[in-house]
């Protein structure tokens, strides 16, 4: 039977090392790897730059409202931000922390924030799901129009030409594996029309510029500042390092943790089930191989993790009604698995820039999802007259194509245990809710043991 004592020792040692290193380095260069305790174990960040340098412009106030990149991208939360983080900030200073700004933190830019109770109501989506409000204009010449809005906030800034969207900040780590930047891919720079590669540096430079001028309400950073931010971000690799039940995630032949992740090979289309591998290799559904060595472990929980990995790789899913997949291939039903879309080896994102509408933007939502407080838009395709109701128009607000309504990219699947809630709109509070969503959406009839195995695996990533 696996003993918890080594795990507790590792956790306490990590905490001691972190405190000692902070004192030693004066809060400038943090330990490498940088560890923090989360709900199911220990999260770890490894920097290929030698450590997390807190003098980097990533941590500096480059705008006018007090925000930094670190305001919404925190190491202990896998370099995003969680409701617990936001709630702690609110409790510390009654909602005056820089994250509480009406340009994008409140449900509505014109919301009343004059009192503590008013601020708590105005920032309810940020507080409950760590959602940031963005507004994107419907592109000129779009082949769709918004013909109806159900806005719970009656926000005068939310209009048919500039809808409000509420999205989670994406992690600022593991960026080496990106095939597109932002949920709707709006910052992605493709070197050529094939879209089989991206200019990651330029894409992230654009993102850092827009974040500073938009979220931080500042002027564009200098070329040097942008270069330093991008270098800092692309050097970050974060993943779970210890699990409270499974122990050290590199033990007994396992290859979890951020250092192994940093050495994982990647290129756009490396294992794509739609576009094909540019090297000529066929799609390999065995995407995750981290815990193969635990299949016959003496620990029942490690066996559960290994079973969950195998289920993720192989459990048959009859994929139906996924815009961007079924329609693109002209097949009503595609027999796939989790790895049909999460196909990047040992990272789990989509290895090619293919946004999909799997149902997380649809209205009404699947029972496993909580979309309370999100506006609902009735969108009509010009020409066909077809209408659809969504809580987020997704890629369509970038492409102008009605066929892209509701499509968003799938995120990387590392560091999951530290960054709930899940999906672009935080609609799945737990990994269990994520599994329930897929179970209901595709009629999988998963057993309770299979669900438990999948959760055990996902929270070790």
N, C-alpha and C positions, 0 to 999 in steps of 0.2 A: 504494500500500500504506500502511496506517495506521501511523504511527510511535509507538513506545512512549515516546519521550522526553518529549512533553508530559504524558503520564500520570504518569511518574515525577516530573517537576517539580511537578505539581499535588499529588501525594501528599506530597512533601518540604515543599512550601510550607505545606500544611495542617498538617503536624506542627509546623513552626516557629511558625506563627501560634498554634496551640493552646498550646504551651509558653510563648510570649511573653505571651499573654493571661492564662494562669493566674497568671503572675508579676504582671502589671499589675493584675488585679482581685483579687489576694489569695485566689483560690479561691472567691469569692462569686458573681460574675456571670460566667459562662463565655461564650466567643465565640458569636456568632449569625450563621450557623449553626455548630454544634458538629460537628467532623469527627473520624472515627477510621478507622484502617485495618482492613479485614477480609480474609477469605480471597480475595476476588475483586476488591477495589478499595477504595473509600472510602465509608463510610456517613456520612450527614449528617443532623443534627437541626436543624430550624428552629423557633424558638419565637415565636409571635405575641405573647408577653409581653415581647419585647425581649431574651431570652436565658435561659439556664438559671441560675436563682437558687438556689445551694446553701444559702441560709439558710431556704428554704422548709421547712415541716414534713415534706415528703416525705423530706427527708434527716435528720430528727431522730429520736432514739430516744424514741418515745412509749409504749413498752411496758415490760416487765420483763426481757426476755431479750436485750437489746442490739440487736435488729433494727430496721431502718428500712425504709421502702418501697424504698429504694435497694439494700437487701440482695439483692432478687430482681428488681429492675428497673434495669438498668444501661445507660447511654447507648450504649456501644460494642457492645452486644449487642441493639440495636434496642429497648431498654427492656424486655427480659426478661432471662433468665440462661441461660447455656449450660453444658454439661459442662466446657468448658475453664475457664470462670470458677470453677466450683465446685472443680475439681481444683486450680487455683492457690490458692484459699483454703485448701484442706486442706493443701497442701504448705507453705504459709507458716506455719501454726501447729498442725500435727498434728491438725486437726479440731476446734479450739476456737473458730473464728470463729462469730459469732452465727447464721450460716445453718445451722450444725450444732446443731440443737435437736431433742430427741426428740418434742416435741409434734406435729411434722409433717414434719421433715426426715429422720427415720430410717424404715426400712421398717416398724418396729413401735415404738409408744411405750414398750414395756417392754424394748427391745433393750439388750444390754450395750454400754456405751460407755466402759468403764473403762480401756481401753488403746488405743494407736494402731491396732493390728490389728483390735481389736473395733470401733472407730469406722469403720474402712474398710469392714468388712463390714456394719455397721448402716446406713450411709448409702450403700449400693451403688447404689440407684436414683437418688438425688440426684447422686452422682458420675458415673454412666455416662450418664444421660439428662436430668439437671436436673429430676427429677420430685419434686413435693411430695405428701406423703400427706395426704389429707383423709378424713374419715369422716362420712357423712350417714346419718341414721336413715331406715329405711323409713317413709313417712308413714302415720299412722293411716288405716285404711279403704282402703289400697292394694289394687288388684285383682290383685296378684301376691305371690309369696313366694319367698324364696331357699331352695331345698331341698338345695343342695349347695355346698360351698366347697373348692376346691383351693388352699390357701395355702402357698406355698413357705417362708414364714417361721414358720408355726405360731403366729401372733400371737394371744394370748388376747383382744386387743381387737377383732379382726376376727371379726364374728359375722353371723348371718343377719338380725339386726335393725339392725346398724350396720356395713355392709361398708366396707372400705378401698378407696379409689380413688387412683390415682397419675396426676397431671396436670402438664403444663407451666404455669408462670406465664405468663399472657397479656401481651403488650406493653402498657405504660402510655403509649402514644403513638398518634397517628392515631385518637383516640377519637371524634372528630367523626362518623366513619362507622359507628359501632356501631348495630346494630339490636337487639341484646340484650347483656347484660353477664354475663360468666362463661361457661364452656364449656356449662353446663346452663341458663344464663339465669336463675339463681336470684336475682340482684340486680336484675333488670329491673323498673322501675316503669312500667306502662302507664297513661296518663291516662284511657283509657276501654276498653270491651270490644272495640273494633274492632282493637286492637293495631296500628294503622297509624301510631302514633308512640310514642315513649318519652320519659319525663322523664329525660333524660341526667344532669342535675345530681343529681337525687335518687338515681338508680341508682348513680352513682359515689360519692355520699356514703355510701350504704349499704355499698358495697364497701369503702371506706376505713375505715369503722367496724368492719366485721367482720374486716378484715385486721389491724387494730390489736388488737382484743380476742382474736382467734384466733391468727394467725401470730405476732404480737409479744407475746401474752399480757399485754395491758395493759387499761386502762379506756378507755371511749369517748373519742376526742378531743373537744376543745371545738368549738362551732359555727364559731368563727373558724379554727381549725386545719383543719377539714374543708373549709371554703370555700376556703382557700388551697391545699390539696392538689388539689382538683378544678379550680381555676383553673389551677394549674401543669400538670396533666396534659392538660387539654383544649387547652392552648396548644402542645402538642408535636406536631410532624409530622416523621416520620423516613422516610428512603428512601435507596436507593443513589444516590450522586452521581457517582461515577467507576467505570468498569469497567476492569480491567487490560488487556482486549483491545479493548473498544469505545471506551474513552476517556471524555471528559466526556459525561454523559448528557443534556445540554441542547444539545449541538453539532449543527450542520447541520439545524436544524429540529426536533430531538427535544425532548420536554417531560417528561423524567424529573426526579428530584430532589425534595426536600421542599418547596421554595417553591411550585412548580407544584401540588403535592399540596394544600397549605394553601388554595389558591384553588379547589379542585374543589368543585362544587356537590353537595349531598347532602340527601336527606330519606328517611325510612323508606318503602320501596316505590318508590323513584325509578325502578327498572327491573326490577321483580320479575316473574319468569316464572311464578310461582304466583298471587300476589295481584293483580298488575296495577298499573300506575302510577296513583296517585290523580289525576294531572293529566289522565288520559284518553289518554295516549300508549301505543302498543303496545310490547311488549318489543323492545329492540334488542340483538341478540347481539354487536354490535361494542362490547364493553365497554372494551377497552384501545385507545387511539389514540396512545400515547406515541411510538412509533417508526415510524409510517407513512412519515415522511419519509426513512427509511433503506432503503426497499425497493430503491432503485436506487443505493445508496451505492457509492463506490469501494472501501470496506472490505468484504471478504468476511465478516468477523465481524459487522459492523453489519448486513449483509444477513441473517445468521443470526438475529440478535436480532429483526429485523423479521419474518422468516418464523415465528419462534416465537410472536410476538404474533398473527400471523394464524392460526396453528394453534390457539392458545388460544381465539380468538374463533369459529373456524368448523369445526374438525375434528369430524366427526360422531361422536357417542357414543351407542350404543344403551343407554340407561339402564334397567337391570332390577334388581329386588330391593332398591330403596332405600326403606326404610320412612320415611314422611313425604312421599314424592314419588309413587312408582308407586301405592301404595295410596290416597293422598289424591286422586289424579286418576282412579283406577279404570282405569289403563292398564298392561298388563303390560310393554310396551316404550314408552319415550318417546325419540324421537330428539332429542337435544340436543347440547350442547357443554360445554366447561369453564365457559362463561359462563352456562349454565342455572342454576347455583348461585352461582358467583362473579360476580354480575351488577352490582355497584356500579361505576359508571363510574370507571375509572382507580384504584380502590382494591381491588376484587376480592373483597370479602366479600359475603355474602348480604344483600340490601337489605331483607329482611323477616325477622321473627323466626320462622323455620321450622327447628327442629332436625331433623337427618337422621341415619339410620343407613346409612352408605355401606359399612361393613365394617371400619372401624378398631377397633371394639370387639368384633368377632365372634371366636369361638373354634371351630375353629382359624383362625388368621390367614392371610392371603394370604402367599405365599413372600417377597415383597419387604419384609414388615414383621417387625421384631424385637420380640416381646412377652415375651421371657425375663424371669422374675422377677415377672410380674404375676399376682395371684390370678385364678382362674377361678371364676365364679359360675354355677350352674345355677338358672335362674329359671323358675318355673312360673306361668302365668296361671290365676288362680282363675276357675272357670266352664268354660273351654274345656279346661283341662288341658294346653295347649300348653307345651312347654319350649324354652328356648333357653340357650345357653352364651355368656357374655360376660365380658370383662375389666373392663368399666365399665358400670354400669346407666344412666348418662347422665341424661337429662331425667326418667326414670321416678321417680327419687328425689325429685324436686320435685313432679311432677304426681300421682304415685301410680297412673299409668295403665300397664298392661302394654304397651300399644301404643307407649309411649315408651322402652321398654328399649333401650339402646344408642344412643340419639339424642344427638348433640352438635352444637353450631353449627360452622360453618366460620369460621376466623379470617381477618382481613385479610391481604392478600398483599403488603404493602409491607415493605421491609427484610429480605427473606428471606435474603439472602446472609450476614447477620450473626447469624442466630438458629437455626441447626440445633441439634438434630434437629427433625423436623416431625411434625405431627398432635398431638392432645391428649396422647398418651402417649409422644411422642418415638420412635415405632416406626419412623420412616423417617430413617435417619442422614443422608442427602443428598437433594438435589433429584432426583438420578437415581433414587433409591429411590422417591421420590414418583411420578415418571413411571412407573416399573416397576409400582407398585401399581395405578395406574389402567389401565395397559396389560393387566395380568393380570385385574383385577377385571371389566373390561368387554370383554375380548377385542378390543382395538383393532388389534393387529398393526402397531404403529408401527414404522417403519424406524429404524435407528440414527441416520440424519441428522435425522429428525423429533424423536427424543428429544434429540439434541444441540441442535437449534434451540430446543426448549421450555426446556431448562435454561439456555441462553444468555439467553433472554428473562427467565425467572423470576429469575435472579440479578442482573438490572439493576433490579429493582423496589425 
